[in-house]
Amino acid sequence: MKHNLLLLSLLLLCASSVAQKVSNVSFVRNDREVVITYSLDKKADIRFSVSTDEGRTFSNYIENFAGDAGKGILPGKDKKILVYDLPELRAIPYEPDSLLGYSEGDTAIIFNVEVDDGSVDIQINNFKFRMMPVPGGTFTMGCTRPHATKHTYEDDKPVHKVTLDSFYIGQHEVTQRLWVTVMGNNPSRWTYSDSLPVEQVSYNDVQIFIARLSQMTGYRFRLPTEAEWEYAARGGNRSKGYVYPGCDGNPGPVAWYGMNSNNRTHPVGQLKPNELGLYDMAGNVWEWCSDWYGKYTSDPQTNPRGPKQGENRILRGGCMNSPSWGCAVSDRSWYLPDHGYGFHGFRLVLDSIDPPEEEF
């Protein structure tokens, strides 16, 4: 029953949330009292956290406060949140400079004020990654706009109706930082930033990673099914029917692909997200899905898992050297599950965000 209520809340939240934005965040500290000020353009639920290391890591969402945070905050400028004796700030001395007018230690403090979009942050050691809600629904899977791209494979056909339950999917592709945190090594070719997507990982490698991550966090992660991946890429129940995940015309605004990537991967989250707030669903690295490759049929399906056996596993989304048509939401690829190359990566899925049960 708890799980059903959770998904109902998720559906209601996502249906009512329409691109609210927080801006102009600042704060003033007066000894143990802090006043955070921000602007909000539309009514929204608001949550906030604090970093004391210049934004490298953030606290859990702060629960003890007064003012403009929580449910149903009205839009306006100079919205204010008051917090007192915040534990994270106790180690930072409050010694205001007579000329500066503020404590020099405050330069390390950053408050993140954001719209509560139903996402959940999973913490492992000192690192957090975000899982975004995808309310369930019915969509048309396959190449629905065959004349909008230069090329269409027959494997994208026939189009067919698919109905899916709600789930959560990674806001970003799994990064090298998360992979190294879990696995202790970095198999990637491009390593100039730990915010790059991990690559050169096979489907089988990913299964080992998921098993270890699930054990470390208590959450039960998995890869998306091919249908879940396409539904999320299309924007779920917020879809505007784009050819690419979040845009039409060409994929440049949303994807690092053959025309703009300089033939290398890029740190996640630098381009525009799609309708669900998901980044890099096209380009950067191909993303493994859980399905064996198989031909489509025209029959309607509910929560399809793909063929029961096969030779190749599905990959979706295109990569940094793909042509534009390889970045379309319906484009399919597949490869042997024990092979991983410099353009194979993945993102995670959760069925539920119920917190791990504590062991006594």
Secondary structure, DSSP 8 states (H G I E B T S, - for coil): -HHHHHHHHHHHHHHH-----EEEEEEEEETTEEEEEEEESS-EEEEEEEESSTTSS--S---S-EES-EEEE--EEEEEEEEES-GGGTTS---B-TTTSSBGGGGG-EEEEEE--S-EEEEETTEEEEEEEE--EEEEES-S-TTSSS---GGG-S-EEEEE--EEEESS--BHHHHHHHHS----S--S-TTSB--S--HHHHHHHHHHHHHHHS--EE---HHHHHHHHTTGGG----SBTTBSS-STTTEE-TTTSTTS---TT-S---TTS---SEESSEEEEEEE-----SS-EES----SS-S-EEEES--TT--GGGGSTT-EEEE-TT---TTEE---EES---------
